Amino acid sequence: MANQANFPVRTMCQVLGVSASGFYAWRERSPSQRGIANAVMTERIRQIHQDSYESYGMPRVRAEQQPAPSRPACRTSPYDRTR
């Protein structure tokens, strides 16, 4: 951890209101499913932005991420009142 060189872990934990044992347990845990999904999404966003020569903003990046809308297999007639 970056600040361990400047401050003791116990002091930082006390300031942040967490236990030192909880910090060490958290540090040893494997990433959660959500953490992994967030990392994958972050990398995809960075790749889309880079592929656009860093010109895409949030609306275009979001549009790139979302799957294309699916079309219904068949359309019902507006005159079909059986539904």
C-alpha positions in Angstrom: 0.0 0.0 0.0 1.3 3.4 -0.9 0.8 5.3 2.4 2.4 2.5 4.5 5.8 4.1 3.9 4.5 7.4 5.5 2.1 6.2 8.2 1.7 3.0 10.2 -1.2 0.8 9.2 -2.7 0.9 12.7 -2.8 4.7 12.6 -4.5 4.8 9.2 -7.0 2.2 10.3 -7.8 4.2 13.4 -8.3 7.4 11.4 -10.5 5.6 8.8 -12.5 3.8 11.6 -11.7 0.2 10.5 -9.9 -2.5 12.4 -6.4 -3.4 11.5 -7.4 -7.1 11.4 -10.2 -6.2 9.0 -7.8 -4.4 6.8 -5.4 -7.3 6.6 -8.2 -9.7 5.9 -9.5 -7.4 3.1 -6.0 -7.2 1.6 -5.7 -11.0 1.4 -9.2 -11.6 -0.1 -9.6 -12.4 -3.7 -11.6 -9.9 -5.8 -15.4 -10.1 -5.7 -17.5 -10.9 -8.7 -18.6 -7.2 -8.8 -15.0 -6.0 -8.6 -14.0 -8.3 -11.5 -17.0 -7.1 -13.5 -16.1 -3.4 -12.8 -12.5 -4.0 -13.9 -13.7 -5.6 -17.1 -16.1 -2.8 -17.8 -13.4 -0.2 -17.0 -11.0 -1.8 -19.5 -13.7 -1.9 -22.1 -14.4 1.8 -21.7 -10.7 2.6 -22.0 -10.5 0.5 -25.1 -13.5 2.1 -26.7 -12.1 5.6 -25.9 -8.7 4.7 -27.3 -10.2 3.2 -30.4 -12.0 6.4 -31.1 -8.7 8.3 -30.9 -9.9 9.6 -27.5 -12.7 11.6 -29.1 -15.7 9.7 -27.8 -17.4 11.1 -24.7 -19.7 9.4 -22.3 -22.8 9.2 -24.6 -20.9 7.6 -27.4 -19.0 5.2 -25.1 -22.3 4.2 -23.5 -23.9 3.6 -27.0 -20.9 1.4 -28.0 -21.3 -0.7 -24.8 -25.0 -1.4 -25.2 -25.9 -4.2 -27.4 -27.9 -3.4 -30.6 -31.6 -3.4 -30.0 -33.2 -6.7 -31.0 -36.1 -6.6 -33.4 -39.2 -8.7 -32.8 -39.5 -11.8 -34.9 -42.9 -10.7 -36.3 -45.1 -7.7 -36.0 -48.7 -7.8 -35.1 -51.1 -5.9 -37.2 -52.6 -2.8 -35.5 -55.9 -4.2 -36.6 -55.3 -7.5 -34.7 -57.5 -7.0 -31.6 -57.2 -10.5 -30.3 -54.4 -9.6 -27.8 
